[in-house]
Amino acid sequence: MRCPYCHVDNDRVLDSRGAEGGYMVRRKRICNSCQRRFSTAEKIEKLSVRVVKSDQTREPLDREKIRRGIERACSKRSIPSAIIERVVQDIETDIYTNYESEVTSAQVGDIVMRHLTDLDQVAYIRFASVYREFDDAQDFIQAISNIVGKRTKRV
């Protein structure tokens, strides 16, 4: 690993810790040349799952796109960013666990909605209204009755 300060490839690891539920390792290092400290992160390279969109085009799964959608749905809600990050990680894990090479955008949307149901009812409705392209109040009523029905079945 090259030092970001002096660019010499001569360092040693001071400390290693797991992060992101064991999917990443953070290492504290010290450069043997300039004695400055820096941190690195190692993450598992995953085989890219491709998302098949409704027009049949394919693009790599983009966790930032998922995060942006969830953040929009959760805007002005009291949901900490750490919780949103965990939900994004859980969604990504779901996709990589259940799909080998391709997943449809509809399946991704359904997975996101399933996770939002447990996170926040308002965020679920907001996301559903965009994802399902609600046209009128009846669509909102149907989505609300679905979420209320699921909540009462669990109790």
VOMI-790956 format. One record per residue (C-alpha): residue in one letter; residue number from 0; x, y, z; chain. Coordinates in Angstrom, 2 decimals, padded with zeros to 5 digits. Layout:
<kemars>
<residuo:A; num:NUM; X:X; Y:Y; Z:Z; cadena:A>;
...
</kemars>
This chain:
<kemars>
<residuo:M; num:0; X:000.00; Y:000.00; Z:000.00; cadena:A>;
<residuo:R; num:1; X:001.46; Y:003.37; Z:-001.00; cadena:A>;
<residuo:C; num:2; X:001.51; Y:006.13; Z:001.60; cadena:A>;
<residuo:P; num:3; X:-000.90; Y:008.93; Z:000.56; cadena:A>;
<residuo:Y; num:4; X:001.62; Y:011.53; Z:001.83; cadena:A>;
<residuo:C; num:5; X:005.08; Y:010.46; Z:000.61; cadena:A>;
<residuo:H; num:6; X:003.93; Y:007.79; Z:-001.92; cadena:A>;
<residuo:V; num:7; X:006.43; Y:005.21; Z:-000.66; cadena:A>;
<residuo:D; num:8; X:005.30; Y:001.58; Z:-000.65; cadena:A>;
<residuo:N; num:9; X:006.56; Y:000.71; Z:002.81; cadena:A>;
<residuo:D; num:10; X:004.09; Y:000.64; Z:005.69; cadena:A>;
<residuo:R; num:11; X:002.90; Y:-001.57; Z:008.50; cadena:A>;
<residuo:V; num:12; X:-000.54; Y:-002.32; Z:009.92; cadena:A>;
<residuo:L; num:13; X:-001.19; Y:-001.02; Z:013.44; cadena:A>;
<residuo:D; num:14; X:-004.78; Y:-002.19; Z:013.86; cadena:A>;
<residuo:S; num:15; X:-007.47; Y:-004.07; Z:011.89; cadena:A>;
<residuo:R; num:16; X:-011.19; Y:-003.97; Z:012.61; cadena:A>;
<residuo:G; num:17; X:-014.24; Y:-005.41; Z:010.92; cadena:A>;
<residuo:A; num:18; X:-016.88; Y:-003.01; Z:009.63; cadena:A>;
<residuo:E; num:19; X:-020.23; Y:-003.10; Z:007.81; cadena:A>;
<residuo:G; num:20; X:-021.25; Y:-006.34; Z:009.44; cadena:A>;
<residuo:G; num:21; X:-018.02; Y:-008.14; Z:008.56; cadena:A>;
<residuo:Y; num:22; X:-018.14; Y:-007.22; Z:004.87; cadena:A>;
<residuo:M; num:23; X:-015.30; Y:-004.73; Z:005.21; cadena:A>;
<residuo:V; num:24; X:-012.01; Y:-004.42; Z:007.11; cadena:A>;
<residuo:R; num:25; X:-010.60; Y:-001.07; Z:008.21; cadena:A>;
<residuo:R; num:26; X:-006.85; Y:-000.95; Z:008.81; cadena:A>;
<residuo:K; num:27; X:-004.83; Y:001.73; Z:010.57; cadena:A>;
<residuo:R; num:28; X:-001.36; Y:001.94; Z:009.04; cadena:A>;
<residuo:I; num:29; X:001.86; Y:003.83; Z:009.60; cadena:A>;
<residuo:C; num:30; X:004.32; Y:004.68; Z:006.85; cadena:A>;
<residuo:N; num:31; X:007.80; Y:003.42; Z:007.70; cadena:A>;
<residuo:S; num:32; X:009.32; Y:006.22; Z:005.63; cadena:A>;
<residuo:C; num:33; X:007.56; Y:009.42; Z:006.78; cadena:A>;
<residuo:Q; num:34; X:005.97; Y:008.02; Z:010.00; cadena:A>;
<residuo:R; num:35; X:002.53; Y:009.45; Z:009.13; cadena:A>;
<residuo:R; num:36; X:-000.58; Y:007.45; Z:009.88; cadena:A>;
<residuo:F; num:37; X:-003.40; Y:006.67; Z:007.47; cadena:A>;
<residuo:S; num:38; X:-006.37; Y:004.34; Z:007.22; cadena:A>;
<residuo:T; num:39; X:-007.44; Y:001.95; Z:004.50; cadena:A>;
<residuo:A; num:40; X:-010.59; Y:-000.05; Z:003.89; cadena:A>;
<residuo:E; num:41; X:-010.83; Y:-003.44; Z:002.24; cadena:A>;
<residuo:K; num:42; X:-014.19; Y:-004.50; Z:000.85; cadena:A>;
<residuo:I; num:43; X:-015.24; Y:-007.74; Z:-000.77; cadena:A>;
<residuo:E; num:44; X:-015.52; Y:-007.39; Z:-004.52; cadena:A>;
<residuo:K; num:45; X:-018.87; Y:-008.74; Z:-005.50; cadena:A>;
<residuo:L; num:46; X:-019.81; Y:-010.06; Z:-008.85; cadena:A>;
<residuo:S; num:47; X:-021.98; Y:-007.42; Z:-010.34; cadena:A>;
<residuo:V; num:48; X:-025.66; Y:-008.16; Z:-010.47; cadena:A>;
<residuo:R; num:49; X:-027.26; Y:-006.38; Z:-013.40; cadena:A>;
<residuo:V; num:50; X:-030.65; Y:-004.72; Z:-013.17; cadena:A>;
<residuo:V; num:51; X:-032.99; Y:-005.40; Z:-016.10; cadena:A>;
<residuo:K; num:52; X:-035.10; Y:-002.30; Z:-016.60; cadena:A>;
<residuo:S; num:53; X:-038.61; Y:-002.25; Z:-018.08; cadena:A>;
<residuo:D; num:54; X:-037.24; Y:-001.30; Z:-021.52; cadena:A>;
<residuo:Q; num:55; X:-034.97; Y:-004.40; Z:-021.31; cadena:A>;
<residuo:T; num:56; X:-031.77; Y:-002.36; Z:-020.94; cadena:A>;
<residuo:R; num:57; X:-029.34; Y:-003.60; Z:-018.33; cadena:A>;
<residuo:E; num:58; X:-027.22; Y:-001.66; Z:-015.90; cadena:A>;
<residuo:P; num:59; X:-025.14; Y:-002.61; Z:-012.85; cadena:A>;
<residuo:L; num:60; X:-026.88; Y:-002.62; Z:-009.49; cadena:A>;
<residuo:D; num:61; X:-026.25; Y:000.83; Z:-008.01; cadena:A>;
<residuo:R; num:62; X:-026.50; Y:000.96; Z:-004.22; cadena:A>;
<residuo:E; num:63; X:-026.33; Y:004.76; Z:-004.33; cadena:A>;
<residuo:K; num:64; X:-029.49; Y:004.82; Z:-006.45; cadena:A>;
<residuo:I; num:65; X:-031.21; Y:002.67; Z:-003.83; cadena:A>;
<residuo:R; num:66; X:-029.91; Y:004.94; Z:-001.06; cadena:A>;
<residuo:R; num:67; X:-031.14; Y:008.10; Z:-002.83; cadena:A>;
<residuo:G; num:68; X:-034.62; Y:006.60; Z:-003.26; cadena:A>;
<residuo:I; num:69; X:-034.80; Y:005.63; Z:000.40; cadena:A>;
<residuo:E; num:70; X:-033.43; Y:009.00; Z:001.55; cadena:A>;
<residuo:R; num:71; X:-036.08; Y:010.80; Z:-000.53; cadena:A>;
<residuo:A; num:72; X:-038.80; Y:008.61; Z:000.93; cadena:A>;
<residuo:C; num:73; X:-037.47; Y:009.24; Z:004.46; cadena:A>;
<residuo:S; num:74; X:-036.92; Y:012.98; Z:004.08; cadena:A>;
<residuo:K; num:75; X:-038.16; Y:014.99; Z:007.07; cadena:A>;
<residuo:R; num:76; X:-038.66; Y:011.76; Z:009.02; cadena:A>;
<residuo:S; num:77; X:-036.63; Y:011.14; Z:012.19; cadena:A>;
<residuo:I; num:78; X:-034.66; Y:008.24; Z:010.74; cadena:A>;
<residuo:P; num:79; X:-030.91; Y:008.36; Z:011.42; cadena:A>;
<residuo:S; num:80; X:-028.58; Y:007.98; Z:008.46; cadena:A>;
<residuo:A; num:81; X:-026.99; Y:004.93; Z:010.13; cadena:A>;
<residuo:I; num:82; X:-030.37; Y:003.17; Z:010.01; cadena:A>;
<residuo:I; num:83; X:-030.80; Y:004.10; Z:006.34; cadena:A>;
<residuo:E; num:84; X:-027.31; Y:002.73; Z:005.63; cadena:A>;
<residuo:R; num:85; X:-028.21; Y:-000.54; Z:007.39; cadena:A>;
<residuo:V; num:86; X:-031.40; Y:-000.84; Z:005.33; cadena:A>;
<residuo:V; num:87; X:-029.46; Y:-000.21; Z:002.10; cadena:A>;
<residuo:Q; num:88; X:-026.93; Y:-002.87; Z:003.17; cadena:A>;
<residuo:D; num:89; X:-029.77; Y:-005.32; Z:003.97; cadena:A>;
<residuo:I; num:90; X:-031.38; Y:-004.68; Z:000.57; cadena:A>;
<residuo:E; num:91; X:-028.07; Y:-005.18; Z:-001.22; cadena:A>;
<residuo:T; num:92; X:-027.46; Y:-008.39; Z:000.76; cadena:A>;
<residuo:D; num:93; X:-030.97; Y:-009.62; Z:-000.15; cadena:A>;
<residuo:I; num:94; X:-030.30; Y:-009.04; Z:-003.83; cadena:A>;
<residuo:Y; num:95; X:-026.83; Y:-010.64; Z:-003.87; cadena:A>;
<residuo:T; num:96; X:-028.13; Y:-013.61; Z:-001.87; cadena:A>;
<residuo:N; num:97; X:-031.18; Y:-014.31; Z:-004.03; cadena:A>;
<residuo:Y; num:98; X:-030.07; Y:-013.32; Z:-007.54; cadena:A>;
<residuo:E; num:99; X:-027.00; Y:-014.60; Z:-009.37; cadena:A>;
<residuo:S; num:100; X:-026.51; Y:-012.30; Z:-012.33; cadena:A>;
<residuo:E; num:101; X:-029.71; Y:-010.38; Z:-013.08; cadena:A>;
<residuo:V; num:102; X:-032.65; Y:-008.91; Z:-011.20; cadena:A>;
<residuo:T; num:103; X:-035.52; Y:-006.91; Z:-012.66; cadena:A>;
<residuo:S; num:104; X:-036.08; Y:-003.33; Z:-011.57; cadena:A>;
<residuo:A; num:105; X:-039.55; Y:-004.42; Z:-010.39; cadena:A>;
<residuo:Q; num:106; X:-037.97; Y:-007.01; Z:-008.09; cadena:A>;
<residuo:V; num:107; X:-035.58; Y:-004.40; Z:-006.70; cadena:A>;
<residuo:G; num:108; X:-038.52; Y:-002.06; Z:-006.06; cadena:A>;
<residuo:D; num:109; X:-040.44; Y:-004.81; Z:-004.30; cadena:A>;
<residuo:I; num:110; X:-037.43; Y:-005.61; Z:-002.07; cadena:A>;
<residuo:V; num:111; X:-037.04; Y:-001.93; Z:-001.18; cadena:A>;
<residuo:M; num:112; X:-040.76; Y:-001.67; Z:-000.36; cadena:A>;
<residuo:R; num:113; X:-040.58; Y:-004.77; Z:001.84; cadena:A>;
<residuo:H; num:114; X:-037.75; Y:-003.23; Z:003.85; cadena:A>;
<residuo:L; num:115; X:-039.50; Y:000.16; Z:004.05; cadena:A>;
<residuo:T; num:116; X:-042.62; Y:-001.51; Z:005.45; cadena:A>;
<residuo:D; num:117; X:-040.62; Y:-002.45; Z:008.54; cadena:A>;
<residuo:L; num:118; X:-038.74; Y:000.86; Z:008.70; cadena:A>;
<residuo:D; num:119; X:-041.40; Y:003.57; Z:008.44; cadena:A>;
<residuo:Q; num:120; X:-044.98; Y:003.59; Z:007.17; cadena:A>;
<residuo:V; num:121; X:-044.82; Y:007.12; Z:005.77; cadena:A>;
<residuo:A; num:122; X:-041.56; Y:006.37; Z:003.92; cadena:A>;
<residuo:Y; num:123; X:-043.21; Y:003.23; Z:002.52; cadena:A>;
<residuo:I; num:124; X:-046.19; Y:005.24; Z:001.18; cadena:A>;
<residuo:R; num:125; X:-043.91; Y:007.92; Z:-000.28; cadena:A>;
<residuo:F; num:126; X:-041.74; Y:005.34; Z:-002.05; cadena:A>;
<residuo:A; num:127; X:-044.75; Y:003.34; Z:-003.21; cadena:A>;
<residuo:S; num:128; X:-046.42; Y:006.44; Z:-004.67; cadena:A>;
<residuo:V; num:129; X:-043.42; Y:007.04; Z:-006.95; cadena:A>;
<residuo:Y; num:130; X:-042.51; Y:003.42; Z:-007.61; cadena:A>;
<residuo:R; num:131; X:-046.09; Y:002.29; Z:-008.36; cadena:A>;
<residuo:E; num:132; X:-046.90; Y:005.59; Z:-010.11; cadena:A>;
<residuo:F; num:133; X:-050.02; Y:006.42; Z:-008.10; cadena:A>;
<residuo:D; num:134; X:-052.63; Y:008.25; Z:-010.18; cadena:A>;
<residuo:D; num:135; X:-055.24; Y:009.18; Z:-007.61; cadena:A>;
<residuo:A; num:136; X:-056.28; Y:009.02; Z:-003.97; cadena:A>;
<residuo:Q; num:137; X:-057.62; Y:005.48; Z:-004.40; cadena:A>;
<residuo:D; num:138; X:-054.06; Y:004.24; Z:-005.01; cadena:A>;
<residuo:F; num:139; X:-052.98; Y:005.80; Z:-001.69; cadena:A>;
<residuo:I; num:140; X:-055.96; Y:004.27; Z:000.12; cadena:A>;
<residuo:Q; num:141; X:-055.09; Y:000.83; Z:-001.27; cadena:A>;
<residuo:A; num:142; X:-051.41; Y:001.14; Z:-000.23; cadena:A>;
<residuo:I; num:143; X:-052.40; Y:002.33; Z:003.26; cadena:A>;
<residuo:S; num:144; X:-054.87; Y:-000.53; Z:003.69; cadena:A>;
<residuo:N; num:145; X:-052.14; Y:-003.01; Z:002.63; cadena:A>;
<residuo:I; num:146; X:-049.69; Y:-001.69; Z:005.21; cadena:A>;
<residuo:V; num:147; X:-052.33; Y:-001.52; Z:007.96; cadena:A>;
<residuo:G; num:148; X:-053.40; Y:-005.09; Z:007.12; cadena:A>;
<residuo:K; num:149; X:-049.81; Y:-006.33; Z:007.44; cadena:A>;
<residuo:R; num:150; X:-049.35; Y:-004.57; Z:010.78; cadena:A>;
<residuo:T; num:151; X:-052.49; Y:-006.07; Z:012.32; cadena:A>;
<residuo:K; num:152; X:-051.57; Y:-009.60; Z:011.16; cadena:A>;
<residuo:R; num:153; X:-048.20; Y:-009.39; Z:013.00; cadena:A>;
<residuo:V; num:154; X:-049.69; Y:-008.27; Z:016.31; cadena:A>;
</kemars>
